[in-house]
Structures are given as structure tokens and as C-alpha cells.
């Protein structure tokens, strides 16, 4: 393998390791962010449940006042019933008392339902509070574990970055600029191996996009330390390392 090609292959290997290591670091950071988001969701659910309890209690208090007012009205009507002078007056007051008692019974049922709802919501709130406490404890454990892991990963990134700088020194400036531009475009996979196609003609293709490569380009790679770019995808072509690959012919 010629010097230029060898330097590119070396640079490609370091670049690939760097990207994988950075992804590993990002993944560990995302785990923490995901756990933080989960805790915030639980806290939002708890706040919403507290608001529900608050509104239910307001409704409960309103119905309690209405029930008290209804009880006072029934008491007043009972006094009026005892002082009724005619059957007609007695019957009218009694009808009102019965109507108010029916309304009173409905109010009591509604108040009981609200009390049950408040109790259930309070139980739910306590469960959410327990979940939050457990998830916060888990977050602390995860953070400690990830911080230790990140220190190792960051040290590896620093080492690989230094290796990249050293490897880049022997790559011609224009070629390095091209390499780094392509690395950004192809997520680090700049080089593509030339592959031999199965068939009677023995044609060659780019291992990146699998489009055919002119025989002249393959010959240039075989005989000279030239930089050949795939005309289809734009990757830098290198020869397949397979020792059984057949030589191209004119």
C-alpha cells in the first residue's frame, strides 16, 4: 500500500474510532437526560394531581355549604309545618320538605363521591411521590456510574484526537481538507474499497455506493499512489485488501 493511501487508511481508522467513542459518550449523556425527563414528567403528574385535589375540595366545600343551606331550609319548613293552619298549607309545606330531602340526598351522594375521589387522588399522589423519590435515587446512582464511565471515554477521546493530529500531519493539506469535508458528509466513512464484481467481464465497483468504476481508475490505484474519487458518491477509493483479488487488465 502506497504512502498516501496508507496515511488515509490510518486516518480513516482513527476517525471511525473517534466517532464511535463520541457516540458512546453522547449515548451515556442521553441516558441521564432521559432519566431527568422521566422525573420531570412524574413531577408534572404530581402537580396536576394536586391541582385536581384542590379543585375537587373546592367543589366539595361548595356542596357542603349547599347541603347546610338545604338542611336549614328543611328545619325552617318543619317549623312551618307544625304551625300550618289548613290542610292545604300543611300539604304544600310537606311537599317542599320532601322535595328538599330528595335534593339533600342527591347532595350527600355527590359529596360522598367527591370524598372518595379526593381519597383516591391522595393515594395516587402518594404513589407518585414514592416513584419520584425512587427515580431520584436511581438518577443519583446512574449519574455516579456514568460520570465514572465518561471520564474513561473522555480520556479515550483525547488520546484518539491526539492520534488523529499526528496521523493528519503526513497527509497533504489539500487531501486532508478533502478528507475532513467528506468525513462530515459521510459520517466518517470517507474511504470506499474497490470491489470485484462476479461475472465474466470482471468489472469493479465502489464499495460505498456499488456503482461501477472505470478500469482506468482501478489501474491508477494499482500502479500509482493517486487519489481517485468515485464519480458517483464522491468517496475516496482504495484497493480491496483481499489478497485473492485479480489484477485488472487493459
BELBELMO-V283682 format. One record per residue. N is the residue number from 0. PHI is phi as a letter, one per 20 degrees, with the letter a starting at -180 (999 if undefined). PSI is psi in radians with two decimals (* if undefined). OMEGA is omega in degrees with one decimal (999 if undefined). Layout:
N_PHI_PSI_OMEGA, N_PHI_PSI_OMEGA
This chain:
0_999_2.26_-177.0, 1_f_2.90_-171.7, 2_f_-0.81_-178.3, 3_f_-0.83_179.7, 4_f_-0.75_179.9, 5_f_-0.74_179.7, 6_f_-0.63_178.5, 7_f_-0.72_178.7, 8_f_-0.73_178.6, 9_f_-0.77_179.5, 10_f_-0.69_178.4, 11_f_-0.74_-179.6, 12_f_-0.75_179.1, 13_f_-0.74_178.9, 14_g_-0.75_179.6, 15_f_-0.75_178.5, 16_f_-0.68_178.3, 17_f_-0.81_-178.2, 18_f_-0.73_178.6, 19_f_-0.70_-179.2, 20_f_-0.69_178.0, 21_f_-0.65_176.5, 22_f_-0.66_178.1, 23_f_-0.73_177.8, 24_f_-0.77_-179.9, 25_f_-0.68_179.8, 26_f_-0.72_179.5, 27_f_-0.63_177.5, 28_f_-0.64_179.5, 29_f_-0.55_177.2, 30_f_-0.76_178.0, 31_f_-0.77_179.9, 32_f_-0.67_178.6, 33_f_-0.72_179.1, 34_f_-0.71_176.8, 35_f_-0.73_179.9, 36_f_-0.70_179.0, 37_f_-0.73_178.9, 38_f_-0.72_179.2, 39_f_-0.64_176.7, 40_f_-0.75_177.9, 41_f_-0.72_179.5, 42_f_-0.66_176.4, 43_f_-0.72_177.8, 44_f_-0.68_178.8, 45_f_-0.75_178.8, 46_f_-0.71_178.4, 47_f_-0.69_179.5, 48_f_-0.68_175.8, 49_f_-0.68_178.5, 50_f_-0.70_176.9, 51_f_-0.77_179.7, 52_f_-0.73_179.7, 53_f_-0.82_-179.3, 54_f_-0.66_178.9, 55_f_-0.68_177.9, 56_f_-0.65_176.2, 57_f_-0.75_177.8, 58_f_-0.69_178.6, 59_f_-0.78_179.6, 60_f_-0.69_178.9, 61_f_-0.76_179.5, 62_f_-0.58_176.1, 63_f_-0.75_177.7, 64_f_-0.72_178.9, 65_f_-0.68_177.7, 66_f_-0.74_178.3, 67_f_-0.71_178.6, 68_f_-0.68_178.9, 69_f_-0.69_178.3, 70_f_-0.71_177.9, 71_f_-0.67_179.9, 72_f_-0.71_178.3, 73_f_-0.71_177.7, 74_f_-0.75_179.0, 75_f_-0.70_-179.8, 76_f_-0.62_177.8, 77_f_-0.64_175.9, 78_f_-0.74_179.5, 79_f_-0.57_179.4, 80_f_-0.71_-179.3, 81_f_-0.40_-178.7, 82_d_0.15_179.9, 83_f_2.38_-174.4, 84_e_-0.37_-178.6, 85_c_2.79_177.0, 86_f_-0.63_-179.7, 87_f_-0.79_178.8, 88_f_-0.72_-179.3, 89_f_-0.81_-178.5, 90_f_-0.68_-179.2, 91_f_-0.76_-179.8, 92_f_-0.71_-179.7, 93_f_-0.69_177.9, 94_f_-0.74_179.1, 95_f_-0.68_178.9, 96_f_-0.78_-179.5, 97_f_-0.69_177.8, 98_f_-0.76_179.8, 99_f_-0.61_178.0, 100_f_-0.69_177.8, 101_f_-0.73_177.5, 102_f_-0.67_178.8, 103_f_-0.73_-179.8, 104_f_-0.71_177.6, 105_f_-0.71_178.5, 106_f_-0.72_-180.0, 107_f_-0.69_177.5, 108_f_-0.71_179.2, 109_f_-0.71_179.0, 110_f_-0.72_177.9, 111_f_-0.72_178.8, 112_f_-0.70_179.0, 113_f_-0.69_177.8, 114_f_-0.70_177.8, 115_f_-0.72_179.0, 116_f_-0.75_179.2, 117_f_-0.77_-179.7, 118_f_-0.76_179.0, 119_f_-0.74_179.1, 120_f_-0.63_177.3, 121_f_-0.69_176.6, 122_f_-0.72_177.8, 123_f_-0.73_179.1, 124_f_-0.75_179.4, 125_f_-0.67_178.5, 126_f_-0.74_178.7, 127_f_-0.70_177.9, 128_f_-0.71_177.1, 129_f_-0.70_178.8, 130_f_-0.72_179.3, 131_f_-0.79_179.8, 132_f_-0.74_-179.6, 133_f_-0.74_-178.7, 134_f_-0.57_176.6, 135_f_-0.70_176.9, 136_f_-0.72_178.2, 137_f_-0.68_179.0, 138_f_-0.75_179.7, 139_f_-0.72_178.6, 140_f_-0.79_-179.8, 141_f_-0.75_-178.6, 142_f_-0.74_179.3, 143_f_-0.76_179.7, 144_f_-0.76_-177.6, 145_f_-0.64_178.3, 146_f_-0.70_177.2, 147_f_-0.73_179.0, 148_f_-0.70_-178.5, 149_f_-0.61_177.8, 150_f_-0.72_178.5, 151_f_-0.77_-178.3, 152_f_-0.78_-179.6, 153_f_-0.64_176.8, 154_f_-0.69_178.3, 155_f_-0.70_178.2, 156_f_-0.76_179.0, 157_f_-0.73_-180.0, 158_f_-0.77_179.3, 159_f_-0.64_178.6, 160_f_-0.70_177.6, 161_f_-0.71_177.1, 162_f_-0.67_179.4, 163_f_-0.77_179.8, 164_f_-0.73_-179.9, 165_f_-0.75_-179.8, 166_f_-0.58_-177.6, 167_f_-0.37_-177.2, 168_f_-0.53_-176.6, 169_e_0.07_176.4, 170_e_2.25_178.2, 171_g_2.51_-172.6, 172_g_-0.84_-178.9, 173_f_-0.67_-179.9, 174_f_-0.65_177.9, 175_f_-0.72_177.5, 176_f_-0.77_177.9, 177_f_-0.79_-178.6, 178_g_-0.84_-176.5, 179_f_-0.58_176.2, 180_f_-0.77_178.9, 181_f_-0.60_178.2, 182_f_-0.68_177.3, 183_f_-0.57_-177.8, 184_f_-0.67_-175.2, 185_d_0.36_179.6, 186_l_0.79_174.7, 187_n_-0.30_-178.2, 188_e_1.35_-174.7, 189_e_-0.72_-174.7, 190_e_2.53_176.1, 191_c_2.23_-179.3, 192_f_2.48_174.5, 193_f_2.27_-178.2, 194_d_2.49_179.2, 195_e_2.25_179.3, 196_e_2.53_174.8, 197_f_2.27_179.4, 198_q_2.91_-176.2, 199_f_-0.50_-175.9, 200_e_-0.41_-179.8, 201_m_0.70_179.4, 202_f_2.93_-179.4, 203_c_2.70_178.2, 204_b_2.85_176.3, 205_f_2.26_179.7, 206_f_-0.09_178.0, 207_e_-0.83_-178.0, 208_d_-0.17_177.4, 209_m_0.41_172.5, 210_e_2.70_-175.1, 211_f_2.64_179.7, 212_d_2.34_177.8, 213_g_2.52_-178.9, 214_f_-0.58_178.7, 215_f_-0.67_179.6, 216_f_-0.73_178.6, 217_f_-0.72_178.1, 218_f_-0.67_178.3, 219_f_-0.70_177.9, 220_f_-0.59_-177.9, 221_f_-0.64_-169.9, 222_d_-0.40_-177.4, 223_c_2.79_177.9, 224_e_0.97_-178.5, 225_e_2.70_173.4, 226_e_1.98_-178.4, 227_d_2.26_-179.4, 228_d_2.35_174.7, 229_f_2.17_-177.4, 230_f_-0.25_-179.0, 231_e_-0.96_-175.4, 232_d_-0.35_177.3, 233_n_0.02_178.0, 234_f_2.78_175.8, 235_e_2.22_-176.7, 236_e_2.44_173.0, 237_c_2.75_-179.2, 238_f_2.56_175.2, 239_f_2.39_-178.6, 240_f_-0.08_-179.6, 241_f_2.04_-177.1, 242_f_-0.28_-178.8, 243_e_0.00_-179.7, 244_f_2.34_-178.6, 245_f_2.62_178.6, 246_f_2.46_175.4, 247_f_2.74_179.6, 248_c_2.75_-179.9, 249_f_*_999
